[in-house]
Amino acid sequence: MPFDPQVSAFIDKVNAFAAPAGSDIQTIRDAYNHSRAQLSPQRPTGLTITEITLAGRPARRYRPADPHGEALFFHGGGYNLGNLDSHDTICAELAARAGCTLTAFDYRLAPEHQFPAAHDDALAAASALSQSGPVVLIGDSAGANLAAATAIALRGTARISGQVLIYPELGGQALALPSYTEKADAPLLSAADVKQLRADAGLSDTDPRATPLLEDDLTGVAPCIAFAAAEDPLRDDATAFADKLRAAGVTASAIIEPGLPHAYLVARHSTDRARDAFTAIVKALAGFAGDR
């Protein structure tokens, strides 16, 4: 794998926090949350942070001093991990650096809540938040799946001003995209992991709500910038989705970050490559938020 020493050290740190094989879901969640707490920096200053309820679910709102635009963030974690705290500093930095108000949303998790629970939660949250004006949808991994599916559901309504998808899981494994073979054994997320996580969440490989790459008609979907890690089985989901959007007349692009694995958001303060990738994500978010 073409990882520089900084990225290799990050991968080792993440693996050191992993729960033992065969652990129950709560143990896995505790290990995941602990790793994110240990690997995260302090929140940036200058934000007003408020705990709210959105569409009947917990949410956290990050507001800079002079915000421009509104964003809704769906966290990653393979549909069964993550919460408002696991992605807290990521969301705070996105809001502060992009200069927009960002709301992080706590959707229901699998396996307790099977598909389409998380999808329904995400759509309800976006529908509620966008009542006062269009929002940018942003998410990483499983959260990017929810963002893309929500953008499709709300196409043509002018409620979504853009999509920022970070190493999105969009169902490309069902389409046998090359990256699932070429990067099958990538660190931090393998192709086998993707298959198991989707199965645990009850995601359908034939329902476009769970597999946005299957959606035939993407006309009128909000513009999109999709970011992917080159060393990730999900790599080709980003490019395939951008291609389909452009074919439907939607402004879309995909950016493949070389030398990075899945979950590189967590490495944004420990590796130069991830720092630069995060800066590109901030720029994309600020651009869509400024179009509000």
C-alpha positions as CSV (number, residue, x, y, z in Angstrom):
1,M,0.0,0.0,0.0
2,P,1.4,3.4,-0.9
3,F,1.2,5.0,2.5
4,D,3.6,7.5,3.8
5,P,5.0,7.2,7.4
6,Q,2.4,9.6,8.8
7,V,-0.5,7.7,7.3
8,S,0.9,4.4,8.3
9,A,1.2,5.6,11.9
10,F,-2.4,6.8,11.8
11,I,-3.6,3.4,10.6
12,D,-1.6,1.7,13.4
13,K,-3.2,4.0,16.0
14,V,-6.7,3.3,14.8
15,N,-6.1,-0.5,14.7
16,A,-4.8,-0.4,18.3
17,F,-8.2,0.9,19.5
18,A,-10.2,-1.8,17.7
19,A,-12.4,-4.1,19.7
20,P,-11.4,-7.8,19.8
21,A,-12.8,-10.0,17.1
22,G,-16.2,-11.4,18.0
23,S,-17.1,-8.6,20.4
24,D,-20.8,-7.6,20.9
25,I,-22.1,-4.5,19.3
26,Q,-21.9,-2.4,22.4
27,T,-18.2,-3.3,23.0
28,I,-17.5,-2.4,19.4
29,R,-19.3,0.9,19.8
30,D,-17.5,1.7,23.0
31,A,-14.1,1.0,21.3
32,Y,-15.1,3.1,18.3
33,N,-16.2,6.1,20.4
34,H,-13.1,5.8,22.6
35,S,-10.8,5.8,19.5
36,R,-12.5,8.9,18.1
37,A,-12.2,10.7,21.5
38,Q,-8.5,9.8,21.8
39,L,-7.7,10.8,18.2
40,S,-9.7,14.0,18.0
41,P,-8.3,17.5,18.7
42,Q,-10.1,20.2,20.8
43,R,-13.0,22.0,19.2
44,P,-12.2,25.3,17.5
45,T,-13.3,28.4,19.4
46,G,-15.8,31.0,18.2
47,L,-18.7,28.7,17.8
48,T,-22.1,28.7,19.5
49,I,-23.0,25.0,20.0
50,T,-26.5,24.0,20.9
51,E,-28.2,20.7,21.6
52,I,-31.5,20.5,19.7
53,T,-34.1,18.1,18.6
54,L,-34.6,17.7,14.8
55,A,-37.4,15.5,13.4
56,G,-37.8,13.9,16.7
57,R,-34.1,12.9,17.0
58,P,-31.1,14.5,18.9
59,A,-29.0,16.9,16.9
60,R,-26.2,19.4,17.6
61,R,-26.0,22.8,16.0
62,Y,-22.7,24.5,15.3
63,R,-23.0,28.2,14.5
64,P,-20.0,30.5,13.7
65,A,-20.2,34.2,14.5
66,D,-21.3,35.3,11.0
67,P,-22.6,32.2,9.2
68,H,-23.3,31.9,5.5
69,G,-25.6,29.1,4.6
70,E,-26.9,25.9,6.3
71,A,-25.5,22.4,6.3
72,L,-26.8,19.1,7.6
73,F,-24.3,16.4,8.5
74,F,-24.8,12.7,8.7
75,H,-22.0,10.8,10.5
76,G,-20.3,7.6,9.3
77,G,-19.8,4.4,11.2
78,G,-21.0,1.6,9.0
79,Y,-24.7,2.2,9.8
80,N,-24.2,0.8,13.3
81,L,-21.6,3.0,14.9
82,G,-21.1,6.7,15.6
83,N,-23.1,9.5,17.2
84,L,-22.9,13.2,17.8
85,D,-19.8,12.9,19.9
86,S,-17.8,10.6,17.6
87,H,-17.8,13.3,14.9
88,D,-18.1,16.4,17.1
89,T,-14.8,18.0,16.4
90,I,-15.1,17.2,12.7
91,C,-18.4,19.0,12.5
92,A,-17.1,21.9,14.6
93,E,-14.2,22.4,12.3
94,L,-16.3,22.2,9.2
95,A,-18.7,24.9,10.5
96,A,-15.8,27.1,11.7
97,R,-13.7,26.9,8.6
98,A,-16.5,26.9,6.0
99,G,-18.3,29.7,7.8
100,C,-21.7,28.0,7.8
101,T,-24.2,26.8,10.3
102,L,-23.9,23.1,10.5
103,T,-26.3,20.7,12.2
104,A,-25.1,17.2,13.0
105,F,-28.0,14.6,13.1
106,D,-28.2,11.5,15.3
107,Y,-30.1,8.9,13.1
108,R,-31.2,5.5,14.4
109,L,-28.5,2.8,14.2
110,A,-28.5,-0.8,13.1
111,P,-28.8,-3.6,13.9
112,E,-31.5,-2.5,16.4
113,H,-33.1,-0.4,13.6
114,Q,-33.0,-1.9,10.2
115,F,-33.3,-0.2,6.8
116,P,-35.1,2.1,6.0
117,A,-35.0,3.5,9.6
118,A,-31.8,5.6,9.1
119,H,-32.9,6.7,5.6
120,D,-36.3,7.8,6.9
121,D,-34.7,9.7,9.7
122,A,-32.3,11.5,7.4
123,L,-35.1,12.5,5.0
124,A,-37.2,13.8,7.8
125,A,-34.3,15.8,9.2
126,A,-33.5,17.4,5.8
127,S,-37.2,18.1,5.1
128,A,-37.6,19.8,8.5
129,L,-34.3,21.8,8.4
130,S,-34.9,23.0,4.8
131,Q,-38.2,24.6,5.6
132,S,-36.5,27.9,6.2
133,G,-34.2,27.7,3.1
134,P,-32.0,25.2,1.2
135,V,-29.3,23.2,3.0
136,V,-26.1,21.5,2.0
137,L,-26.1,17.7,2.7
138,I,-22.8,16.4,3.9
139,G,-21.7,13.0,5.3
140,D,-19.0,10.5,5.5
141,S,-19.2,6.8,4.5
142,A,-22.6,5.5,5.6
143,G,-23.6,9.1,6.3
144,A,-22.8,10.0,2.7
145,N,-25.1,7.2,1.6
146,L,-27.9,8.9,3.6
147,A,-27.0,12.3,2.2
148,A,-27.1,11.0,-1.4
149,A,-30.3,9.1,-0.9
150,T,-31.9,12.2,0.7
151,A,-30.8,14.5,-2.1
152,I,-32.4,12.1,-4.6
153,A,-35.6,12.0,-2.6
154,L,-35.7,15.8,-2.5
155,R,-34.7,16.5,-6.1
156,G,-36.5,19.3,-7.9
157,T,-37.7,20.8,-4.6
158,A,-34.9,23.5,-4.3
159,R,-34.4,22.4,-0.7
160,I,-30.9,21.0,-1.2
161,S,-28.2,23.4,-2.5
162,G,-25.5,20.8,-2.8
163,Q,-24.0,17.5,-1.7
164,V,-20.6,16.9,-0.2
165,L,-20.0,13.1,0.0
166,I,-16.9,11.9,1.8
167,Y,-15.7,8.4,0.9
168,P,-19.4,7.5,0.2
169,E,-20.8,4.0,0.4
170,L,-23.4,4.0,-2.3
171,G,-23.8,0.3,-3.1
172,G,-21.0,-0.1,-5.6
173,Q,-20.3,-3.6,-4.4
174,A,-23.6,-4.9,-5.9
175,L,-22.4,-3.4,-9.2
176,A,-19.0,-5.2,-8.9
177,L,-17.1,-1.9,-9.2
178,P,-13.3,-2.6,-9.7
179,S,-12.2,-1.0,-6.4
180,Y,-14.0,-3.7,-4.4
181,T,-11.6,-6.2,-5.9
182,E,-8.5,-4.0,-6.3
183,K,-8.8,-2.7,-2.7
184,A,-10.5,-5.6,-1.2
185,D,-8.1,-5.9,1.7
186,A,-7.5,-2.2,2.3
187,P,-6.8,-1.2,5.9
188,L,-9.5,0.2,8.1
189,L,-12.3,-1.0,5.8
190,S,-12.2,-4.1,3.6
191,A,-14.7,-5.3,1.0
192,A,-15.8,-8.0,3.3
193,D,-16.5,-5.4,6.0
194,V,-18.7,-3.4,3.6
195,K,-20.7,-6.5,2.7
196,Q,-21.2,-7.4,6.4
197,L,-22.1,-3.9,7.5
198,R,-24.8,-3.6,4.8
199,A,-26.2,-7.0,5.7
200,D,-26.3,-6.1,9.4
201,A,-28.3,-2.9,8.5
202,G,-30.7,-4.8,6.2
203,L,-29.7,-2.7,3.2
204,S,-31.1,-3.9,-0.1
205,D,-28.9,-4.2,-3.1
206,T,-32.0,-3.6,-5.3
207,D,-33.6,-0.6,-3.6
208,P,-32.1,2.7,-4.8
209,R,-32.8,4.3,-1.4
210,A,-30.2,1.9,0.0
211,T,-28.1,1.7,-3.1
212,P,-28.2,5.2,-4.7
213,L,-26.0,4.0,-7.7
214,L,-29.1,2.0,-8.8
215,E,-31.2,5.2,-9.3
216,D,-32.1,5.4,-13.0
217,D,-33.2,9.0,-13.1
218,L,-31.0,11.6,-11.4
219,T,-32.4,14.6,-13.2
220,G,-32.9,17.5,-10.9
221,V,-30.7,16.2,-8.1
222,A,-28.6,18.9,-6.3
223,P,-25.0,19.3,-7.5
224,C,-22.4,17.1,-5.9
225,I,-18.7,16.9,-5.0
226,A,-17.7,13.4,-3.9
227,F,-14.4,12.7,-2.2
228,A,-12.8,9.3,-2.0
229,A,-9.7,7.6,-0.6
230,A,-7.6,5.9,-3.2
231,E,-6.9,3.0,-0.8
232,D,-10.5,2.1,-0.1
233,P,-12.9,-0.4,-1.6
234,L,-15.4,2.4,-1.7
235,R,-13.2,4.4,-4.1
236,D,-15.2,3.8,-7.2
237,D,-18.6,4.6,-5.6
238,A,-17.7,8.3,-5.7
239,T,-16.6,8.3,-9.3
240,A,-19.5,6.2,-10.5
241,F,-22.1,8.5,-8.8
242,A,-20.5,11.6,-10.2
243,D,-20.6,10.1,-13.6
244,K,-24.2,9.2,-13.3
245,L,-25.1,12.7,-12.1
246,R,-23.3,14.4,-15.0
247,A,-25.0,12.1,-17.4
248,A,-28.3,13.4,-16.0
249,G,-27.2,17.0,-16.5
250,V,-26.2,17.6,-12.9
251,T,-23.0,19.4,-12.0
252,A,-20.9,16.8,-10.2
253,S,-17.2,15.9,-9.7
254,A,-15.3,13.2,-7.9
255,I,-11.9,13.8,-6.2
256,I,-9.8,10.8,-5.4
257,E,-7.2,11.4,-2.6
258,P,-4.0,9.4,-3.2
259,G,-2.3,7.6,-0.4
260,L,-5.2,7.8,2.0
261,P,-7.4,5.0,3.5
262,H,-11.0,5.1,4.6
263,A,-11.7,7.3,7.6
264,Y,-9.0,9.8,6.7
265,L,-11.1,12.6,8.3
266,V,-9.8,11.5,11.6
267,A,-6.2,11.9,10.4
268,R,-6.6,15.6,9.4
269,H,-4.4,16.8,12.2
270,S,-1.8,14.0,12.1
271,T,-1.0,13.6,8.4
272,D,-0.3,16.2,5.7
273,R,-2.3,14.3,3.1
274,A,-5.4,14.2,5.2
275,R,-5.0,17.8,6.2
276,D,-5.0,18.9,2.6
277,A,-7.9,16.6,1.8
278,F,-9.9,18.1,4.6
279,T,-9.2,21.6,3.3
280,A,-10.7,20.6,-0.1
281,I,-13.8,19.3,1.7
282,V,-14.1,22.6,3.6
283,K,-13.8,24.5,0.3
284,A,-16.6,22.4,-1.3
285,L,-18.9,22.9,1.7
286,A,-18.3,26.6,1.8
287,G,-18.9,26.9,-2.0
288,F,-22.3,25.2,-1.7
289,A,-23.3,27.0,1.5
290,G,-22.5,30.3,-0.1
291,D,-24.9,29.5,-2.9
292,R,-27.8,29.5,-0.5
